[in-house]
């Protein structure tokens, strides 16, 4: 698809939106859209691809958040408190004149003299006192969950990055799915419109056959069963013609929605199907180096990496974690009195015993990691099998198409010979109709096989992960 971008831009220039009455409308294109045009527009309009892009963006931010968790964190707080009343417990406010402090309220003891260092008693009351406090806190994980000072890429961040790679490669697969879906819809729709011409011609010929058979029956030259057979063939041809028209309408509805048209009536498709390419070399697609870059394998590798990081994360949670903590606090009483308190500490959190819960979680993550590694070979085998199966179907269809082309050529020669004999008056009209019906049937079968082969090429491109492209 080297020209897909240029084709898409050309199509977008022809479908220039204009605003009228606050609603955006799409101008009808001046030329029928080809398959490449439809693919370019669908890739731009696809909600599936938009969702994939947003998933990647979301996981990118999640990785940054995981990175931030391993770096120092500073928080600040401030509050003001107003209070009044008397103590209700052992700890009470005992001096509301200058400095507000909290000390234990002594239990009254008549045999003990009063303490000169304690001002106030349990009956002391305060009216309209208050304090304000401001604090800043620092928390720096020196070693936690495999992160050392936040300088290395810890398992939590690495897991998010692996998930992001997974989604990015999945987006590549979604893109190939959109291309394959649009290709199938375009080929099916255009084929149905083209085959409708054969169906209409078949109905016309069968009408003539019914009329001639009915007339010859009146003359005693035909049996009632012959007329019944002719009418049955005519009914089947009409049904097929209706089915083909409905199939074309349904295909246009699907395509118009995929490329962003409001109405199927605005969608005009080219009636030419793309030429079938030569089958690519199986060695080129199934080569070990080429297969290693397949999006499906890259997705599985990203899943393996994510599982490994999840296992490392749970294993590091068995180790002690070290955190540097610090705080600075300022407090005063809305006046001239105030005080500051500074503190710092290194906290060590050591897991000692949890009935084996963390060990079991670690072993579960290890088993998951090993399972994903084993699954990588299965993904490669499935890809190889799918590609080989499509190859076999393409070769079988190509052989059948060659045989049918010879039958079509022979049927065309018979029609021409019968036509010459009919002009000379030596051939009955029913024989000429039968020969032409036979030719139409063969051509219809040939077109059906060629359409199936084109769909197999689209399936092969999807199975190859876009490494081989045939739609230009």
The 8 nearest C-alpha neighbors of each residue, nearest first, counted from 0:
[[1, 471, 3, 2, 470, 468, 469, 35],
 [2, 0, 3, 471, 4, 5, 470, 468],
 [1, 3, 5, 0, 4, 6, 471, 35],
 [2, 4, 6, 0, 5, 1, 7, 35],
 [5, 3, 7, 6, 2, 8, 39, 1],
 [6, 4, 8, 2, 7, 3, 9, 1],
 [5, 7, 3, 9, 4, 8, 36, 2],
 [6, 8, 39, 4, 10, 5, 9, 36],
 [9, 7, 11, 5, 10, 6, 12, 4],
 [10, 8, 6, 12, 7, 11, 5, 13],
 [9, 11, 7, 13, 8, 12, 6, 14],
 [10, 12, 14, 8, 13, 9, 7, 15],
 [13, 11, 9, 10, 14, 15, 8, 7],
 [12, 14, 10, 11, 28, 15, 9, 29],
 [13, 15, 11, 26, 12, 28, 25, 10],
 [14, 16, 12, 13, 26, 11, 25, 17],
 [17, 15, 25, 24, 26, 14, 23, 18],
 [16, 18, 24, 23, 19, 15, 25, 26],
 [19, 17, 23, 22, 21, 24, 20, 16],
 [18, 20, 21, 22, 17, 23, 24, 16],
 [19, 21, 22, 18, 23, 24, 17, 16],
 [20, 22, 19, 18, 23, 24, 17, 16],
 [23, 21, 20, 19, 18, 24, 17, 16],
 [22, 24, 18, 17, 16, 19, 21, 25],
 [25, 23, 16, 17, 22, 18, 26, 19],
 [26, 24, 16, 14, 27, 15, 23, 17],
 [25, 27, 14, 15, 16, 28, 24, 17],
 [26, 28, 265, 25, 14, 29, 266, 13],
 [29, 27, 13, 14, 30, 26, 31, 10],
 [28, 30, 27, 13, 31, 14, 26, 267],
 [29, 31, 28, 32, 267, 269, 268, 13],
 [32, 30, 268, 269, 267, 33, 29, 28],
 [33, 31, 268, 269, 36, 267, 30, 37],
 [32, 34, 36, 269, 35, 268, 37, 31],
 [33, 35, 37, 36, 38, 185, 32, 182],
 [34, 36, 38, 33, 37, 3, 39, 471],
 [37, 35, 33, 39, 34, 38, 32, 7],
 [36, 38, 34, 40, 35, 39, 41, 258],
 [37, 39, 41, 35, 40, 36, 178, 42],
 [40, 38, 7, 36, 42, 37, 41, 3],
 [39, 41, 258, 43, 37, 38, 42, 7],
 [40, 42, 258, 44, 38, 43, 257, 39],
 [43, 41, 39, 45, 40, 44, 38, 177],
 [42, 44, 40, 41, 45, 39, 258, 48],
 [45, 43, 41, 42, 258, 40, 259, 46],
 [44, 46, 47, 42, 48, 41, 43, 49],
 [47, 45, 49, 48, 50, 44, 51, 43],
 [46, 48, 50, 45, 49, 51, 173, 177],
 [49, 47, 51, 50, 46, 45, 52, 174],
 [48, 50, 46, 52, 51, 47, 53, 45],
 [49, 51, 53, 47, 48, 52, 46, 54],
 [52, 50, 48, 54, 49, 53, 170, 47],
 [53, 51, 49, 55, 54, 50, 48, 56],
 [52, 54, 56, 50, 55, 51, 57, 49],
 [53, 55, 51, 57, 52, 56, 50, 58],
 [54, 56, 52, 58, 53, 57, 163, 166],
 [57, 55, 53, 59, 54, 58, 52, 60],
 [58, 56, 54, 60, 59, 55, 53, 61],
 [57, 59, 61, 55, 60, 163, 56, 62],
 [60, 58, 56, 62, 61, 57, 55, 163],
 [59, 61, 63, 57, 62, 58, 64, 56],
 [60, 62, 58, 64, 59, 63, 65, 57],
 [63, 61, 159, 65, 59, 156, 64, 60],
 [62, 64, 66, 60, 61, 65, 67, 59],
 [63, 65, 61, 67, 66, 62, 60, 68],
 [66, 64, 156, 62, 68, 67, 63, 155],
 [67, 65, 63, 64, 68, 69, 156, 62],
 [66, 68, 64, 70, 69, 65, 63, 71],
 [67, 69, 65, 66, 70, 64, 71, 72],
 [68, 70, 149, 67, 66, 140, 146, 71],
 [71, 69, 149, 67, 68, 139, 72, 140],
 [72, 70, 139, 138, 73, 140, 69, 137],
 [71, 73, 138, 137, 139, 70, 74, 68],
 [74, 72, 137, 136, 138, 71, 75, 135],
 [75, 73, 136, 135, 72, 137, 76, 134],
 [76, 74, 135, 134, 136, 73, 77, 133],
 [77, 75, 134, 133, 135, 78, 74, 132],
 [78, 76, 133, 132, 134, 75, 79, 131],
 [77, 79, 132, 131, 133, 80, 76, 130],
 [80, 78, 131, 130, 132, 81, 77, 129],
 [79, 81, 129, 130, 131, 82, 78, 128],
 [82, 80, 129, 128, 127, 130, 79, 83],
 [83, 81, 128, 127, 129, 80, 84, 126],
 [82, 84, 126, 125, 127, 128, 85, 81],
 [85, 83, 125, 124, 126, 86, 82, 123],
 [84, 86, 124, 123, 125, 87, 122, 83],
 [87, 85, 91, 88, 121, 84, 92, 124],
 [86, 88, 85, 89, 91, 121, 90, 84],
 [89, 87, 90, 86, 91, 104, 121, 103],
 [88, 90, 104, 103, 91, 105, 87, 86],
 [91, 89, 103, 104, 102, 88, 101, 92],
 [92, 90, 86, 101, 102, 104, 93, 103],
 [91, 93, 101, 100, 94, 99, 102, 86],
 [94, 92, 119, 118, 91, 95, 101, 100],
 [95, 93, 96, 99, 92, 98, 100, 118],
 [94, 96, 99, 97, 128, 98, 93, 125],
 [97, 95, 94, 98, 99, 128, 332, 93],
 [96, 98, 95, 336, 99, 94, 332, 334],
 [99, 97, 336, 100, 94, 95, 96, 332],
 [98, 100, 95, 94, 97, 92, 332, 101],
 [101, 99, 92, 98, 102, 94, 93, 95],
 [100, 102, 92, 91, 90, 93, 103, 99],
 [101, 103, 90, 91, 104, 100, 92, 93],
 [104, 102, 90, 89, 105, 91, 101, 88],
 [103, 105, 89, 90, 91, 121, 102, 120],
 [106, 104, 103, 107, 89, 120, 121, 108],
 [105, 107, 108, 104, 89, 121, 120, 103],
 [108, 106, 105, 109, 111, 120, 121, 104],
 [107, 109, 110, 111, 106, 112, 105, 113],
 [108, 110, 111, 107, 112, 113, 106, 105],
 [109, 111, 108, 112, 107, 113, 106, 114],
 [112, 110, 108, 109, 113, 107, 114, 106],
 [113, 111, 114, 110, 109, 108, 115, 107],
 [112, 114, 115, 111, 117, 108, 116, 109],
 [115, 113, 116, 117, 112, 118, 111, 105],
 [114, 116, 117, 113, 118, 112, 119, 120],
 [117, 115, 114, 118, 113, 119, 102, 93],
 [118, 116, 115, 114, 119, 93, 120, 113],
 [119, 117, 93, 116, 94, 120, 115, 114],
 [118, 120, 93, 123, 117, 121, 94, 122],
 [119, 121, 122, 123, 104, 118, 93, 105],
 [120, 122, 123, 86, 104, 119, 85, 91],
 [121, 123, 120, 124, 85, 86, 119, 87],
 [122, 124, 120, 121, 119, 85, 125, 93],
 [125, 123, 85, 84, 122, 126, 86, 83],
 [126, 124, 83, 84, 85, 128, 127, 95],
 [125, 127, 83, 128, 84, 124, 82, 95],
 [128, 126, 83, 82, 81, 125, 129, 84],
 [129, 127, 82, 81, 126, 83, 95, 125],
 [128, 130, 81, 80, 332, 82, 127, 131],
 [131, 129, 332, 80, 331, 79, 333, 132],
 [132, 130, 79, 330, 331, 78, 332, 80],
 [131, 133, 330, 78, 329, 77, 79, 130],
 [134, 132, 77, 329, 328, 76, 330, 78],
 [133, 135, 328, 76, 327, 75, 77, 329],
 [136, 134, 75, 327, 326, 74, 76, 328],
 [135, 137, 326, 74, 73, 325, 75, 327],
 [136, 138, 73, 325, 324, 72, 326, 139],
 [139, 137, 324, 72, 71, 323, 73, 140],
 [138, 140, 71, 323, 322, 141, 72, 70],
 [141, 139, 322, 142, 143, 321, 323, 69],
 [142, 140, 148, 322, 321, 147, 139, 323],
 [143, 141, 147, 321, 320, 140, 146, 148],
 [142, 144, 320, 146, 145, 140, 321, 141],
 [145, 143, 315, 146, 316, 312, 142, 153],
 [144, 146, 153, 143, 315, 154, 147, 142],
 [145, 147, 153, 143, 149, 142, 144, 151],
 [148, 146, 142, 149, 141, 150, 151, 145],
 [149, 147, 141, 150, 142, 146, 140, 70],
 [148, 150, 69, 70, 147, 146, 151, 152],
 [151, 149, 148, 147, 152, 146, 70, 69],
 [150, 152, 149, 153, 146, 147, 148, 145],
 [153, 151, 157, 156, 154, 146, 150, 149],
 [152, 154, 146, 145, 156, 155, 151, 157],
 [153, 155, 157, 308, 312, 156, 158, 311],
 [156, 154, 158, 153, 157, 65, 312, 159],
 [155, 157, 65, 159, 62, 158, 153, 154],
 [158, 156, 154, 160, 159, 155, 153, 161],
 [157, 159, 305, 161, 308, 155, 156, 160],
 [158, 160, 62, 162, 156, 161, 157, 163],
 [159, 161, 163, 157, 162, 158, 62, 156],
 [162, 160, 164, 158, 305, 301, 163, 159],
 [161, 163, 165, 159, 160, 164, 158, 305],
 [162, 164, 160, 166, 165, 161, 58, 55],
 [165, 163, 167, 161, 166, 162, 301, 168],
 [164, 166, 298, 162, 301, 163, 168, 167],
 [165, 167, 169, 163, 164, 168, 55, 170],
 [166, 168, 164, 170, 169, 165, 55, 163],
 [169, 167, 171, 170, 165, 294, 166, 298],
 [170, 168, 166, 172, 171, 167, 165, 173],
 [169, 171, 173, 167, 168, 172, 51, 166],
 [172, 170, 168, 174, 169, 173, 175, 294],
 [171, 173, 169, 175, 174, 170, 176, 294],
 [174, 172, 176, 170, 171, 175, 169, 177],
 [173, 175, 171, 177, 176, 172, 170, 178],
 [174, 176, 178, 172, 177, 173, 461, 179],
 [177, 175, 173, 179, 174, 178, 180, 172],
 [176, 178, 180, 174, 175, 179, 181, 173],
 [179, 177, 175, 181, 176, 180, 182, 38],
 [178, 180, 182, 176, 177, 181, 457, 175],
 [181, 179, 177, 183, 182, 178, 176, 184],
 [182, 180, 184, 178, 183, 179, 185, 177],
 [183, 181, 179, 185, 180, 184, 178, 186],
 [182, 184, 180, 186, 181, 185, 187, 454],
 [183, 185, 181, 187, 182, 186, 250, 188],
 [184, 186, 182, 188, 187, 183, 181, 189],
 [187, 185, 183, 189, 188, 184, 190, 182],
 [186, 188, 190, 184, 185, 189, 183, 191],
 [187, 189, 247, 250, 191, 185, 190, 186],
 [188, 190, 192, 186, 191, 187, 270, 185],
 [191, 189, 193, 187, 192, 188, 186, 194],
 [192, 190, 194, 188, 243, 247, 189, 193],
 [191, 193, 189, 195, 190, 194, 247, 188],
 [194, 192, 190, 195, 191, 196, 189, 270],
 [195, 193, 191, 197, 196, 192, 190, 198],
 [194, 196, 198, 192, 193, 197, 243, 191],
 [197, 195, 199, 194, 198, 193, 200, 192],
 [196, 198, 200, 194, 195, 199, 201, 439],
 [199, 197, 195, 201, 240, 196, 200, 202],
 [200, 198, 202, 196, 201, 197, 195, 203],
 [199, 201, 203, 197, 198, 202, 204, 196],
 [200, 202, 198, 204, 199, 203, 205, 197],
 [203, 201, 199, 205, 200, 204, 236, 206],
 [204, 202, 200, 206, 201, 205, 199, 207],
 [203, 205, 207, 201, 206, 202, 208, 200],
 [204, 206, 208, 202, 207, 233, 203, 201],
 [207, 205, 209, 203, 208, 204, 202, 210],
 [206, 208, 204, 210, 205, 209, 211, 203],
 [207, 209, 205, 211, 206, 210, 212, 204],
 [210, 208, 212, 206, 207, 211, 229, 213],
 [209, 211, 207, 213, 208, 212, 214, 206],
 [210, 212, 214, 208, 213, 209, 215, 207],
 [213, 211, 209, 215, 214, 210, 226, 208],
 [212, 214, 216, 210, 211, 215, 209, 226],
 [215, 213, 211, 217, 216, 212, 210, 218],
 [214, 216, 218, 220, 212, 217, 213, 221],
 [217, 215, 221, 219, 213, 218, 214, 220],
 [216, 218, 214, 215, 219, 213, 220, 221],
 [217, 219, 215, 216, 220, 214, 221, 213],
 [218, 220, 216, 217, 221, 215, 222, 214],
 [221, 219, 215, 216, 218, 222, 217, 212],
 [222, 220, 216, 215, 219, 225, 212, 223],
 [221, 223, 224, 225, 216, 226, 220, 219],
 [224, 222, 226, 225, 227, 221, 216, 213],
 [225, 223, 227, 222, 226, 228, 221, 229],
 [224, 226, 228, 223, 222, 227, 229, 221],
 [227, 225, 229, 223, 228, 224, 212, 213],
 [226, 228, 224, 230, 225, 229, 231, 223],
 [229, 227, 231, 225, 226, 230, 224, 232],
 [228, 230, 226, 232, 231, 227, 209, 225],
 [229, 231, 233, 227, 232, 228, 234, 226],
 [232, 230, 228, 234, 233, 229, 227, 235],
 [231, 233, 235, 229, 230, 234, 236, 228],
 [232, 234, 230, 236, 231, 205, 235, 202],
 [233, 235, 231, 237, 236, 232, 230, 238],
 [236, 234, 238, 232, 233, 237, 239, 231],
 [235, 237, 239, 233, 238, 234, 202, 240],
 [238, 236, 240, 234, 239, 235, 202, 241],
 [237, 239, 235, 241, 236, 240, 242, 234],
 [238, 240, 242, 236, 241, 237, 243, 235],
 [239, 241, 237, 198, 243, 238, 242, 195],
 [242, 240, 238, 244, 239, 243, 245, 237],
 [241, 243, 239, 245, 244, 240, 246, 238],
 [244, 242, 246, 240, 191, 245, 241, 195],
 [243, 245, 247, 241, 246, 242, 248, 240],
 [246, 244, 248, 242, 247, 243, 249, 241],
 [245, 247, 243, 249, 244, 248, 242, 250],
 [246, 248, 188, 250, 244, 245, 191, 249],
 [249, 247, 245, 251, 250, 246, 244, 252],
 [250, 248, 252, 246, 251, 247, 245, 253],
 [249, 251, 188, 247, 253, 252, 248, 184],
 [252, 250, 254, 248, 253, 249, 263, 255],
 [251, 253, 249, 255, 263, 250, 254, 248],
 [254, 252, 250, 256, 251, 255, 257, 249],
 [255, 253, 257, 251, 256, 252, 258, 250],
 [256, 254, 260, 252, 263, 258, 257, 253],
 [255, 257, 259, 253, 254, 258, 260, 252],
 [256, 258, 254, 41, 255, 259, 253, 45],
 [259, 257, 41, 40, 255, 256, 260, 44],
 [258, 260, 256, 257, 255, 44, 261, 41],
 [261, 259, 255, 262, 256, 258, 263, 265],
 [260, 262, 259, 263, 255, 256, 265, 25],
 [261, 263, 264, 260, 265, 255, 266, 252],
 [264, 262, 266, 252, 265, 255, 251, 260],
 [263, 265, 262, 266, 267, 251, 255, 261],
 [266, 264, 263, 262, 27, 267, 260, 261],
 [265, 267, 263, 264, 255, 268, 260, 251],
 [268, 266, 31, 32, 265, 269, 30, 264],
 [269, 267, 31, 32, 270, 33, 266, 189],
 [268, 270, 31, 33, 271, 32, 267, 189],
 [269, 271, 189, 268, 272, 193, 192, 190],
 [272, 270, 269, 273, 189, 33, 268, 274],
 [271, 273, 274, 270, 186, 189, 269, 190],
 [274, 272, 275, 271, 34, 470, 453, 186],
 [273, 275, 276, 272, 453, 271, 470, 469],
 [274, 276, 453, 273, 277, 452, 456, 469],
 [277, 275, 278, 274, 469, 456, 279, 273],
 [276, 278, 279, 275, 469, 280, 274, 456],
 [277, 279, 276, 280, 390, 456, 393, 281],
 [280, 278, 281, 277, 283, 284, 467, 276],
 [279, 281, 283, 282, 278, 284, 285, 277],
 [280, 282, 284, 283, 285, 279, 286, 387],
 [281, 283, 285, 280, 286, 284, 279, 287],
 [284, 282, 280, 286, 281, 285, 289, 279],
 [285, 283, 281, 286, 282, 289, 280, 290],
 [286, 284, 282, 283, 281, 290, 287, 289],
 [287, 285, 289, 283, 282, 288, 284, 290],
 [286, 288, 290, 289, 291, 285, 284, 292],
 [287, 289, 291, 290, 286, 292, 285, 284],
 [290, 288, 286, 291, 287, 292, 284, 285],
 [289, 291, 287, 293, 292, 288, 285, 286],
 [290, 292, 288, 289, 293, 287, 296, 297],
 [293, 291, 290, 289, 294, 297, 288, 296],
 [292, 294, 290, 296, 295, 291, 464, 297],
 [295, 293, 297, 296, 168, 298, 464, 292],
 [296, 294, 298, 297, 293, 299, 172, 378],
 [297, 295, 299, 298, 293, 294, 300, 291],
 [296, 298, 294, 300, 299, 295, 301, 293],
 [297, 299, 165, 295, 301, 296, 300, 168],
 [298, 300, 302, 296, 301, 297, 375, 303],
 [301, 299, 297, 303, 302, 298, 296, 304],
 [300, 302, 304, 298, 165, 161, 299, 303],
 [303, 301, 299, 305, 300, 304, 306, 298],
 [304, 302, 300, 306, 301, 371, 305, 372],
 [303, 305, 301, 307, 302, 306, 161, 300],
 [304, 306, 158, 302, 161, 308, 307, 303],
 [307, 305, 368, 309, 303, 304, 308, 302],
 [306, 308, 304, 310, 305, 309, 368, 303],
 [309, 307, 154, 311, 305, 158, 310, 306],
 [308, 310, 312, 306, 307, 311, 305, 313],
 [309, 311, 364, 307, 313, 308, 312, 365],
 [312, 310, 308, 314, 309, 313, 315, 154],
 [311, 313, 309, 315, 154, 310, 314, 144],
 [312, 314, 316, 361, 310, 315, 311, 309],
 [313, 315, 311, 316, 312, 317, 361, 310],
 [316, 314, 144, 317, 312, 318, 313, 145],
 [315, 317, 313, 318, 314, 144, 312, 319],
 [316, 318, 315, 314, 350, 319, 357, 313],
 [319, 317, 316, 315, 320, 349, 350, 314],
 [320, 318, 349, 348, 350, 347, 321, 317],
 [319, 321, 143, 348, 142, 347, 318, 349],
 [320, 322, 347, 142, 141, 346, 140, 348],
 [323, 321, 140, 346, 141, 139, 345, 324],
 [324, 322, 345, 139, 138, 344, 140, 346],
 [325, 323, 138, 344, 137, 343, 345, 322],
 [326, 324, 343, 137, 342, 136, 344, 138],
 [325, 327, 136, 342, 135, 341, 137, 343],
 [326, 328, 341, 135, 134, 340, 342, 136],
 [329, 327, 134, 340, 339, 133, 341, 326],
 [328, 330, 339, 133, 132, 338, 134, 340],
 [331, 329, 132, 338, 337, 131, 339, 133],
 [332, 330, 337, 336, 131, 130, 333, 338],
 [331, 333, 130, 334, 129, 131, 336, 98],
 [334, 332, 331, 130, 131, 335, 129, 336],
 [335, 333, 332, 336, 331, 337, 97, 130],
 [334, 336, 337, 333, 332, 331, 97, 98],
 [335, 337, 334, 331, 98, 332, 97, 338],
 [338, 336, 331, 330, 335, 332, 339, 329],
 [337, 339, 330, 329, 331, 340, 336, 328],
 [340, 338, 329, 328, 330, 341, 337, 327],
 [339, 341, 328, 327, 329, 342, 338, 326],
 [342, 340, 327, 326, 328, 339, 343, 325],
 [343, 341, 326, 325, 327, 340, 344, 324],
 [342, 344, 325, 324, 326, 341, 345, 323],
 [345, 343, 324, 323, 346, 325, 342, 322],
 [344, 346, 323, 322, 324, 347, 321, 343],
 [347, 345, 322, 321, 344, 323, 348, 324],
 [348, 346, 321, 320, 349, 322, 345, 319],
 [347, 349, 320, 319, 321, 346, 350, 322],
 [348, 350, 319, 351, 347, 320, 318, 317],
 [351, 349, 352, 319, 317, 348, 318, 353],
 [350, 352, 349, 353, 317, 319, 348, 354],
 [351, 353, 354, 350, 355, 356, 357, 349],
 [352, 354, 355, 356, 351, 357, 350, 358],
 [353, 355, 356, 352, 357, 358, 359, 351],
 [356, 354, 358, 353, 357, 359, 352, 360],
 [355, 357, 359, 358, 354, 353, 360, 361],
 [356, 358, 360, 359, 355, 361, 317, 353],
 [359, 357, 361, 355, 360, 356, 362, 317],
 [358, 360, 362, 356, 361, 357, 355, 363],
 [359, 361, 357, 363, 358, 362, 356, 364],
 [360, 362, 358, 364, 313, 359, 363, 314],
 [363, 361, 365, 359, 364, 360, 366, 358],
 [362, 364, 360, 366, 365, 361, 359, 367],
 [365, 363, 310, 367, 361, 362, 366, 368],
 [364, 366, 362, 368, 367, 363, 310, 361],
 [365, 367, 369, 363, 368, 364, 370, 362],
 [368, 366, 364, 370, 365, 369, 363, 371],
 [367, 369, 306, 365, 371, 366, 370, 307],
 [368, 370, 372, 366, 371, 367, 365, 373],
 [371, 369, 367, 373, 372, 368, 366, 374],
 [370, 372, 374, 368, 373, 303, 369, 367],
 [373, 371, 369, 374, 370, 375, 303, 368],
 [372, 374, 370, 371, 375, 376, 369, 377],
 [373, 375, 371, 377, 372, 376, 370, 378],
 [376, 374, 378, 377, 373, 372, 299, 379],
 [375, 377, 379, 378, 374, 373, 380, 372],
 [376, 378, 380, 374, 375, 379, 381, 373],
 [379, 377, 381, 375, 376, 380, 382, 374],
 [380, 378, 376, 382, 377, 381, 383, 375],
 [381, 379, 377, 383, 378, 382, 384, 376],
 [380, 382, 384, 378, 383, 379, 385, 377],
 [383, 381, 385, 379, 384, 380, 386, 378],
 [382, 384, 380, 386, 381, 385, 387, 379],
 [383, 385, 381, 387, 382, 386, 388, 380],
 [384, 386, 382, 388, 383, 387, 381, 389],
 [385, 387, 389, 383, 388, 384, 462, 382],
 [386, 388, 390, 384, 389, 385, 383, 391],
 [389, 387, 391, 385, 390, 386, 384, 392],
 [388, 390, 392, 386, 391, 387, 393, 385],
 [391, 389, 387, 393, 388, 392, 386, 394],
 [390, 392, 388, 394, 389, 393, 395, 387],
 [391, 393, 389, 395, 390, 394, 396, 388],
 [394, 392, 390, 396, 391, 395, 397, 452],
 [393, 395, 397, 391, 396, 392, 398, 390],
 [396, 394, 392, 398, 397, 393, 391, 399],
 [397, 395, 399, 393, 398, 394, 400, 392],
 [396, 398, 400, 394, 395, 399, 393, 401],
 [397, 399, 395, 401, 396, 400, 394, 402],
 [400, 398, 396, 402, 401, 397, 403, 395],
 [399, 401, 403, 397, 402, 398, 404, 396],
 [402, 400, 404, 398, 399, 403, 397, 405],
 [403, 401, 399, 405, 400, 404, 398, 406],
 [404, 402, 406, 400, 405, 401, 399, 407],
 [403, 405, 407, 401, 406, 402, 400, 408],
 [404, 406, 408, 403, 402, 407, 409, 401],
 [405, 407, 403, 409, 404, 408, 410, 402],
 [408, 406, 410, 404, 409, 405, 441, 411],
 [407, 409, 405, 411, 406, 410, 404, 412],
 [408, 410, 406, 412, 411, 407, 405, 413],
 [411, 409, 407, 413, 438, 412, 408, 406],
 [412, 410, 408, 414, 409, 413, 407, 438],
 [411, 413, 409, 415, 410, 414, 416, 408],
 [414, 412, 410, 416, 411, 415, 417, 409],
 [415, 413, 411, 417, 412, 416, 434, 435],
 [414, 416, 418, 412, 413, 417, 419, 411],
 [417, 415, 413, 419, 418, 414, 412, 420],
 [418, 416, 420, 414, 419, 415, 431, 421],
 [419, 417, 415, 421, 416, 420, 414, 422],
 [418, 420, 416, 422, 417, 421, 415, 423],
 [419, 421, 417, 423, 426, 422, 425, 418],
 [422, 420, 426, 424, 418, 423, 419, 425],
 [423, 421, 419, 424, 420, 418, 425, 426],
 [422, 424, 420, 421, 425, 419, 426, 418],
 [425, 423, 421, 422, 426, 420, 427, 419],
 [424, 426, 420, 423, 421, 427, 422, 419],
 [427, 425, 421, 420, 424, 428, 417, 430],
 [428, 426, 429, 430, 421, 425, 431, 424],
 [429, 427, 431, 430, 432, 426, 421, 211],
 [430, 428, 432, 431, 427, 433, 208, 211],
 [429, 431, 433, 428, 432, 427, 434, 426],
 [430, 432, 434, 428, 429, 433, 417, 435],
 [433, 431, 429, 435, 430, 434, 436, 204],
 [432, 434, 436, 430, 431, 435, 437, 429],
 [435, 433, 437, 431, 436, 432, 414, 430],
 [434, 436, 438, 432, 437, 433, 414, 439],
 [437, 435, 433, 439, 438, 434, 432, 440],
 [436, 438, 434, 440, 435, 439, 433, 441],
 [437, 439, 435, 410, 441, 436, 440, 411],
 [440, 438, 436, 442, 441, 437, 443, 435],
 [441, 439, 443, 437, 438, 442, 444, 436],
 [442, 440, 444, 438, 443, 439, 407, 445],
 [443, 441, 445, 439, 444, 440, 446, 438],
 [442, 444, 440, 446, 441, 445, 439, 447],
 [443, 445, 447, 441, 442, 446, 440, 448],
 [446, 444, 442, 448, 447, 443, 441, 403],
 [447, 445, 449, 443, 448, 444, 450, 442],
 [446, 448, 444, 450, 445, 449, 443, 451],
 [449, 447, 451, 445, 450, 446, 452, 444],
 [448, 450, 452, 446, 451, 447, 445, 453],
 [451, 449, 453, 447, 452, 448, 446, 454],
 [450, 452, 448, 454, 449, 453, 455, 447],
 [451, 453, 455, 449, 450, 454, 393, 448],
 [454, 452, 456, 450, 455, 451, 275, 449],
 [455, 453, 457, 451, 456, 452, 183, 458],
 [454, 456, 458, 452, 457, 453, 459, 451],
 [457, 455, 459, 453, 454, 458, 460, 452],
 [456, 458, 454, 460, 455, 459, 179, 461],
 [457, 459, 455, 461, 456, 460, 462, 454],
 [460, 458, 456, 462, 461, 457, 463, 455],
 [461, 459, 463, 457, 458, 462, 465, 467],
 [460, 462, 458, 464, 459, 463, 175, 465],
 [463, 461, 459, 464, 460, 458, 386, 385],
 [464, 462, 460, 461, 465, 466, 459, 467],
 [463, 465, 461, 462, 466, 293, 294, 460],
 [464, 466, 467, 463, 460, 461, 468, 175],
 [465, 467, 464, 463, 468, 460, 293, 284],
 [468, 466, 465, 460, 463, 469, 284, 464],
 [469, 467, 460, 470, 465, 0, 466, 471],
 [468, 470, 471, 276, 467, 0, 460, 456],
 [471, 469, 0, 468, 35, 273, 34, 457],
 [470, 0, 2, 469, 1, 35, 3, 468]]
